[in-house]
């Protein structure tokens, strides 16, 4: 029989091996529950197919194999203690949770280990002598993974809701700080010390904006601009930056599958993922080492458990980021992607780096898993769905990244004493409830030659519009407003003036701001924005072709 290891035994165990009364051996072998009979030395006497399959064995191990060989090395001492308890006649132990031996794929790559709920019962001869134990194993891997994912999802939702609220209010403050600083920088003359202080304020505001983007990335509420790119090219594009960040002590080794698979990602956010992982690897190699980045294609034929992730069947592009560093303690691994969890308290770690990576990967439709052993290094594996050829062409242009250098940011917003005397560019309706943002935006728009109608709420904006003999040339409205929101303002205005250009501004992600607005021609401008970016957005909205 498949589970018979043919180890000579006497008494009850031998009779069980030799007997097939009532066909019980067929029922034993076909049971979905893993069952093993072990002698007092902990050796498997009889086991069914399910017992071996749980630990990834297609065939029974060699005769005389100890039961502990089916279990994870770190759980074997616990198993032996429980078996000793059973041999001592202390009764049945139920609800024991063990990790089984790690399974390997056809290529020898580790596929993770199953988790089993185990019951251990003493096995006694007719005279009451304990001759061994019955071990029953039920696979609860998927149950535990789903449980962990649910807990992680609930935490992410809670922090995500908090992040969304912070993003809106904080981005309003940052918009005001950046705009006020730009106006101050535009004044002439400025002494050198004052200009340096103002630039420092502006850079700090930009760092605050980057932190908000990290929060939105973690909560999966950021706006992504995905396009189809060649994975190997994307890694090579960021390699030169990585070499500068890693320093001379860390060697960057690229092992890229050429031409390799295409993926559909936001190039900017994908760069952030690789950079964040590389920086974590650098910190794990204080004395230097090697950071290896590999890419490959992988086809998953049945659900694959990797850490806390269950990767469904499909075709994936795999990015593997491995370091030769100090490794990660086992007790830390389950918390690695939690927001604000960091092991680098002395170095000022925020705990958002890996949480951001996790959020970006999951929002892109991918999965991320980590393997690590203390003293041997860490490997992060990212699984991204392979993009089909019918998606965006490889040559699609990457969205331009906004420049925040001083000349570009300040051009065109300098106070203009002649603004009131020159010809107006027309009427613009601005709907913004935040007083600081509203005041500075009006100032910039009037300097640019606009007659500005200002409303602090959606209701007042519609009342103001109803009194105007002519419609404005363009509408700029915030998404979050007291009373009716920006989406309702847009719908009401478009019902009367269907062709009027609209710029929607918001501290939330674009997907949230556009919800319920099917109009594809709405221009979205994320807060915090510079006044120069606002003026550019107005020009593009009025002349989309030019």
C-alpha angles and dihedrals in degrees: 000000000000095000099041111109091184094229108162111250137165131213124012097353092052092048090051091052094049099038127086098167112164091001092282092149091062091051089045094053095043095049113119088217115084110242127183132176114209132186124228090273090061093249120142111249098173132001136167129234094261092058092058095038090058089063093044099259116143090186130031115270120249118297115280095026113161117242089236089069088072092057135073112272092239092055098046096090090053090049093051090050091053092048090050088053090053092047087053090061095246094142136246121331116206134184096033113157119211137169114232126219115294114264122227128213125231089270092051093254115141114255097189128255133280124239117225135194104224133200118192120195129178116249112216135193120232090269092054096257111145107237100170143311142275113229119196120191130192121187110237096163096117091044091054093044092051090046091052093045091050091052091047091047092051091050091047092049092050094048090039092058089048091048092051092053093045091048093057097047095036093048090053089055092047092049089054093047093048093046094047091047091050091053091050092048090050093060118098136245103032124172116235096250093051092049091050091051092049092049089050090053090049094049090049090052090051090051088052089052090052090052090053089051088053090053091050091047091052092049090045091237098117123108113252125199101202124187136170112269138165107256096218091051091051091054093047091049091059095038096089090053090048092053091054092047095046096053130211096300095063121066116211112216117189119199103177127178106232127241083356131167130317120236133191109232142135101262094212093050092043089055088052091053093053093043093050092050091047092051091051089050091050091053089050090057105054091160093045132259142155129305111198123195116191132178128197143152120250133186115207112202099182133016109294123206114217112172107300094345129091107203112204123221115283146095115295140184108221124209113192119194111188131177133188093223138123096291130225125281113248092238090056098051097078091055098042097108096039114121116255093008111130137160091199100077093142093053096050098254112176096204091233100099099085092030087058091049090051093049094049093047094048093044087053090055096255139116134231130203134176134211120189141163124191111257093008105073140249134274125200116195121197118196114200124179111253110247116236122233090248092069127083112328116255092247096057110138118254114237111259115256112232114252116227099184115134102253095047094044095050103037113118100009100085113126108271116204090191095053094102093050100048125082112283119241089221138268123317125189113217118191112187129141098195106092097209094049091045096050096048094042091053090050093053093045093050090049087053090055103262128138101224127209106199128203127172093202141030094247093053090046092058091045090050092048092050090058094052115098091211130033118250118256091238141004125220112190137170117233098224111057136154111262111001113018131235093266091058090046090054093047092049094049094044090051088064101027106027095176101048113122114243130195114198114204124191146155088220126081117281093245091058093045093049094048109128092012110105093179107116093191094068111115114225122207117185122218132268094052132159120242088244090057090051093051091047090050090053091051092049092047092052093044108025093166096050 
